Amino acid sequence: MTGLFVDERALRRLVPVEDAIREVARVFTALTRGEVEQPLRMALRDGSLLCMIARCDGEDGAVAKLVSMVETNAGSGVPVVQGVAVWFDARGTPRLNIDGAALTRVRTGAASGAATAALALPAARCLAVLGSGGQSWDQAEAVLAARPIEEVRIASRNRATAEALAGRLRRRHEHLAVAVVGGTREAVHGADVICCATPSRSPLFEASDLGEHVHINAIGAYRPDMCEVAAEVLSRAACVAVDHLPAALAEAGDLIQAMATGRLSEADLVELGQVISQRQPPRGGWTVFKSVGVAAQDWAIARLVYRRLVDESGELREGEPG
């Protein structure tokens, strides 16, 4: 395999969370304007292998990502998500091979950060993180970058990974009050922002568990048979934003199931890129960002990595990326 390999450590050094949020927000607006070419994700029937490709009009380079998602690997020592993303330059030469799982975590966190910046109340102080798997750290970090969070509550079926996440957050952010709580209802009660990052097939909480104002990032249900957010929550939300409408209608179990019951319609959905481009301040109530993850996000982060690794002549800088 040709091209320089960028591992997770190098990726995170090259792309701080604030930069990741900025670039993903930018590509969401380009996606809404029709400037991104990204075929719908190809996947095996059980979702265990996914392929995503994208490029952007007027920009050099394209990305192709191939990742496996094997849920039975959880707790085995083998990662649930594994893969590689390849960055091709303007001549079609594969220049970078990026850790696909790390890229997915970074860009998915950045998407939630962009949605939180666009939709959560500016004074949001309490974050609930539901799930403590591989996505949870980047979800929390992105929200912390977008809003002045003071309290984080973590709810997970896996107490050990939840405690590990809590400890990591305390070490990184000494000002935070971080607690592992007994269940999702306790976590979301009074929360200003909720991040759902689980493979759940049933809603994680009910509408009655939520306060008057809350923003929800739901990134775990990426297949039609999965669901994290109840239909009642979606139907009562002031805004339900998606990363890309065609992808959401094809894959987002939360939305597909709510639409099947008549509680939600396509007309109720808006792309996040449109929300961001309108530049309107959050108005409160319930807002939801439902993401299944799209290749445009991978392109945005991979492009930034490439730009930070090459000099003006297009050659890789000596000593990078370690």
N, C-alpha and C positions, 0 to 999 in steps of 0.2 A: 504494500500500500504506500503510495507516494504522498508527500506532504508532511509538514511538521506536525507532531502530535501535541495538543494542548490539553493537559490534564486538569482536574478540578482545581487544584491549587493555583495553577497559572491563570485559569479562567477567572477565578474570583479576584486575583490580584489585578488583572487587566480591566475588569469590569466591576467596579464598586456598585452597590445596590442603587444609589442615586442615579448613576449613569445608565444602569439597566432600565430603570423606570422611565427615564427621559426618552431613551431610544425606542422602547416598546410603545410608549404613548405616541411617539411620532409615527411609527409604522402603522398603528391602529388608524390614525387619521388618513394615511395613504391608502390603506386597505378600503376604508369607506369611500374614498374618492375613486376607487377602481384602478389604482395605480400598481397594485400588487398582483402578480400572477401566481396562484397557488391552487393546484387541483385539490379536490377533496382528499383527505387522508385515505390511503389504502391500508386495509387491515385484514388479518385473518379473522375467521368467523368468531373465534373465542377472544379476540383482542390481544392475543399473546405476541403478535409481531405487527409493527406499524411502520409505514413509510410516508415521509412528508418531504415535499420539495417546494421551493419558492424563489422568486426573483422580483425585483422592483423596477418599474419603468424609470429610465433615465439614470439608473445606478449600475455600476459595474458589479459583477459577481452574482453567484447563485448558491443556494445551500440545498443539500440533500441529507436527510436524517433517517436513520434506521434504528429503531429501538424495540427491545423485547420488554414485555410486561407480564411477569409470571407471578401471580399473587401467592401461589403455594410456596414460593421461596421465602416468604416472610418468616423470620425467626430461625432460618436455617443457616445463616451466615453468608448466603448467596444473595446479592441484591435483587430486589423485585424488578427494578428497572435497569437495563443495561443497553448500551448501544454506542453508536458513533455518528457524528455529523461531519460532512465533508464540505469545505468551502472551495468553490471553483472560481478562479479569477475570470477576467473579461475574455481571455483567450481559451477558456474551457479547461485550464490546467488545475488539477486538484492541489491546492496550496496548503490547506490546513485540515487536520483530522482532530476534531474536538470531542472530548468525552460527552457522549450523547445524553447520558443520565444527568450529568452536572448541568449541561446546557438546558435541559428540560426544567430542572429545578430553578435555575436562575431566571429563565424567561417567564416561567409561570408565576414565580414570586413577583417579578416586575409587573406582570399584567395586573395582579391584584393590587400592587402599589399604585399603578396608574388609575385603576378604578376607584380605589380609596381616595386618592387625591381629587378625583373628579366628583365623587358622590357622597362621601362621608362628611358629616358636619365638621367644620374646622376645629371645634373644641372637643372632639372625640378623645376620651381619656382611657376607656376600658376596652381591651381586646380579648375575645374568646377564641381560642384555637381548638378546633375539634379534629382530633387525629394527631398522632405523634410520629408518623412515618417520615419517609424521605422528603416530602414536600413541606413539612410543617415549619422547619427552620426558615426557609426562604419566604414563606407566607408571613411569618411573624416579623422578620427583618424588614420586609417591604412596607408593611403597615406602620412599623415604628419609624421608618424614614418619611412616611407621608403624613403622619399625624402625631401630636404630642402625647403619646400613650404613656400612662403612668402605672397601669395595672394590667397584667396578663393572667388569664385563667386557662388552664389546659385540661381538656377532658379526652380520655383515650381508653380503649379496652386494654391497652398494654401499659401497665403501670410503670414498668422499668423504662421504657422508651420515653414516656411522659416525664418521668423524673429527670432523665438525662437531658431532655429538651429544656426543662425548667432550669436545671443547673447551668446549662450553656448560656441561656438568656441572662441569668443573674450575673454570670462572670462577664458577659459582654456589656451589659447595661446595669450598672450598679444602682441606678436610681429606681429601677423597676421593682414593683411588688409582684412577684410571680408565685402562683399557687397551682398545684395539681388538685383538681376537684373531683368529686365522686361521680358526676355524670354530666351529660350535655345540658340538661335543664338548669342545673346550678351554674354552669359555665356561661350560658347566654343571658341569664336573668340580669337585667340592667346593663348589659354590654352595649357599647357604642358601635363596635365593629366585630363581626364574626367571620372567621375563616374556616370553611369546611374543606377538609383535605382527607377524605376517607373513601374506601371502595363500597360504601353502604348501598344497599338496595331498598332501603326504606328511609323516610325522613328522619333527620337527627333531632328535630325539635318541632314543636307545634306553634301556631300563631299566638296562642295564649301565653307562651313563654317569653314573648318579646316585649320590650318597652316601646314607648311612643316613637322614638327615633333610633334607627339602627341601619347600618350598612352591612350587607352580607356578600362575601366573596365565596362562591361555590365552585371549586375546581376539581372535585374528586370524581363526579359522575360523568364519565366520558363515553358511556355506552347507553343505548336505549333501555336496558334492563336495570340501570343503576339510578339511584335517587337520593339526594341529600336534603333538598328543600321541599317542604310540603306545598301542595297545590294551592292551599288557602293563603299561604304566605306570598306566593307568586301573584295570585289574583288580587291581593290587597296592596301590593307594592306600588309606590308612586312611580318607580322606574325599574324596569327589568332590562338590563343591558347585556349584550352578548359580544363575544370577540368577533364573530363573523356569522351572519345570519344563515347562509347555506350550511355551514358546518354545524351550527347549533340545532337546526331543524333536523339534520340527519343523525346526530349523535347524542345530544344532551338529554339524558333520561328524565331529569327533573321536568324539563319543558315538554318533552314528547308525552309524558304521562299526564301532565296537567292539561295539555291540549286535548288529549283523548277523552278527558272527562268534561270538557267544555268550560273549564275554569280559566283557560288562557287561550289566546289566539295569536297568530303571527303578527297581527296589528298591534299587539301589546308590547312587542319587542323592539329594541333600538340597538344599533351597533355602538360599542363603546367609542369608536372613532368619531362618531357624530356627536356624542355627548362631550367629548374632549374638545372638539372643534368649536362647539357653541360657546364654550368658556363661561357658562352660567354658574354662579355659586350654588352649592347644595341647598336645597330647600327643606330638608328634613323628611320625616316620615320613614317609611321602609324603602330601601333601595337594594337591588340585587345585581351583582355581576355574575353571570353564569358563563363559565369558560370551559370549553373542551380542549383548548390549546390548538393553535394554528401555526402553519409553517412560517407565516410572516414574522412571528415572534422569534423563531429560530434564526431567520435571516437577519433580523435587526441586531441580535447579539453577536452572531458570527461575523457580521460585517464590521462591527465595532472592534472585535478581537483582531481581525485581519488588519484593519487600519492602524491599530496600535502596535502591530508587530512588523510593519513594513516601513521602509524609509521612502523618501520622495521619488526614488527611482523604481520603487516597487519590489525591492529586494528585502528579504527578511533581515532584521537587525541582528547583528552578531550577539550571541549570548542569550537570545530569547528562545523559549518563553519562560525558562525556569526561574 
